[in-house]
Amino acid sequence: MTAEQVQVLIRAGVPMADDMDLRIDRLDERGALARVPFQAKLVRPGGTLSGPTIMALADAAMYAVVLGSLGRVEMAVTSSLNINFLAKPKPVDLIAEARILKLSRRQAVCEVSLFSAGEEGELVAHVTGTYALPL
């Protein structure tokens, strides 16, 4: 699947992704690059992007990289997600770079690095997660 096809599939299946303006910018052999453009409605008290926004982007990036590797496996589901919040995101687009660490018949173990646009050297969050794959 292409980045555009995955973006359409995610937005159709999860309407919240459309509300966040989730974008899949790249999907290739290196992994997936996804983004949520900065919007004031995604900011929590304290002036930072909300945790649910960060987690949703990470999860969507993992789903994108799984779809990019396996094709249209819509019934792949998150079975675990571990997140470490490392820095306060800047008030700019939030970027997620996802890759598959291990792919087997039943699961895909993924890693996601999240950062503020223009600040690629400073991680906002680091995520590992597993997608259960349909048999």
C-alpha positions as CSV (number, residue, x, y, z in Angstrom):
1,M,0.0,0.0,0.0
2,T,1.1,3.6,-0.6
3,A,1.3,6.3,2.0
4,E,-1.8,7.9,0.5
5,Q,-3.8,4.7,0.5
6,V,-2.9,4.0,4.2
7,Q,-3.9,7.6,5.1
8,V,-7.3,7.2,3.4
9,L,-7.8,3.8,5.1
10,I,-6.9,5.1,8.6
11,R,-9.1,8.2,8.3
12,A,-12.0,6.2,7.0
13,G,-11.8,3.6,9.8
14,V,-10.9,6.0,12.6
15,P,-12.8,9.3,12.3
16,M,-10.6,10.8,15.1
17,A,-7.7,10.6,12.7
18,D,-9.5,12.9,10.3
19,D,-10.3,15.3,13.2
20,M,-6.6,15.5,14.0
21,D,-5.7,15.9,10.3
22,L,-3.4,12.8,10.6
23,R,-1.1,12.5,7.6
24,I,1.1,9.7,6.3
25,D,3.9,11.5,4.6
26,R,6.1,8.6,3.7
27,L,5.8,4.8,3.5
28,D,8.8,2.8,2.2
29,E,11.4,0.2,3.1
30,R,12.7,2.4,5.8
31,G,9.4,2.6,7.6
32,A,6.6,5.2,7.9
33,L,6.7,8.9,8.5
34,A,3.5,10.4,9.9
35,R,2.5,13.8,11.2
36,V,-0.2,15.7,13.0
37,P,-0.2,19.3,12.1
38,F,-0.1,21.7,15.0
39,Q,-3.6,22.8,16.1
40,A,-4.5,24.7,19.3
41,K,-7.3,22.3,20.0
42,L,-4.7,19.5,20.6
43,V,-2.9,21.5,23.4
44,R,-3.5,20.6,27.1
45,P,-3.1,22.9,30.1
46,G,0.6,23.8,30.4
47,G,0.8,24.7,26.7
48,T,2.0,21.3,25.4
49,L,0.4,18.8,23.1
50,S,-1.8,16.3,24.9
51,G,-0.6,12.8,25.7
52,P,-3.5,11.3,23.8
53,T,-2.5,13.2,20.7
54,I,1.1,11.9,21.0
55,M,0.0,8.3,21.6
56,A,-2.6,8.4,18.8
57,L,0.1,9.5,16.3
58,A,2.5,6.8,17.5
59,D,-0.2,4.1,17.2
60,A,-1.2,5.3,13.7
61,A,2.4,5.3,12.6
62,M,2.8,1.7,13.7
63,Y,-0.4,0.7,11.9
64,A,0.9,2.5,8.8
65,V,4.2,0.7,8.8
66,V,2.4,-2.7,9.3
67,L,0.1,-2.0,6.4
68,G,3.0,-0.8,4.3
69,S,4.8,-4.1,4.9
70,L,1.9,-6.6,4.8
71,G,-0.7,-4.9,2.6
72,R,-4.4,-4.4,3.6
73,V,-4.6,-6.2,7.0
74,E,-7.2,-4.0,8.5
75,M,-7.8,-6.4,11.4
76,A,-4.3,-6.0,12.7
77,V,-4.7,-4.5,16.2
78,T,-2.5,-2.9,18.8
79,S,-1.8,-5.5,21.5
80,S,0.7,-3.4,23.5
81,L,2.0,0.1,23.5
82,N,4.7,1.5,25.8
83,I,5.6,5.2,25.7
84,N,8.2,7.3,27.3
85,F,7.6,11.1,27.2
86,L,11.0,12.7,27.0
87,A,10.5,16.4,26.2
88,K,7.8,19.0,25.8
89,P,6.7,19.2,22.2
90,K,7.1,22.6,20.5
91,P,3.9,24.3,19.1
92,V,4.6,23.0,15.6
93,D,3.7,19.8,13.7
94,L,4.4,16.6,15.6
95,I,6.3,14.0,13.5
96,A,6.5,10.2,14.0
97,E,9.0,7.9,12.4
98,A,8.0,4.2,12.7
99,R,9.8,1.0,11.8
100,I,9.3,-2.7,12.3
101,L,11.8,-4.3,14.6
102,K,10.5,-7.9,14.2
103,L,7.8,-9.3,12.0
104,S,6.4,-12.8,12.5
105,R,3.3,-14.6,11.3
106,R,1.3,-13.4,14.4
107,Q,2.8,-10.1,15.4
108,A,4.7,-7.0,14.4
109,V,6.9,-5.4,17.0
110,C,7.5,-1.7,16.2
111,E,9.5,1.3,17.3
112,V,8.4,4.9,16.9
113,S,10.5,8.1,17.5
114,L,8.4,11.3,17.9
115,F,9.8,14.8,17.5
116,S,8.7,18.4,16.8
117,A,9.1,19.5,13.2
118,G,12.4,21.1,12.7
119,E,13.8,19.5,16.0
120,E,14.7,16.1,14.6
121,G,17.6,15.8,17.1
122,E,15.4,16.0,20.2
123,L,13.0,13.2,20.8
124,V,9.6,14.2,22.3
125,A,8.7,10.6,23.0
126,H,9.9,7.1,22.3
127,V,7.4,4.3,21.7
128,T,7.5,0.5,21.4
129,G,4.5,-1.5,20.5
130,T,3.2,-4.7,19.1
131,Y,0.5,-5.3,16.6
132,A,-1.4,-8.6,16.7
133,L,-1.8,-9.9,13.1
134,P,-4.9,-11.8,11.9
135,L,-4.3,-15.4,11.1
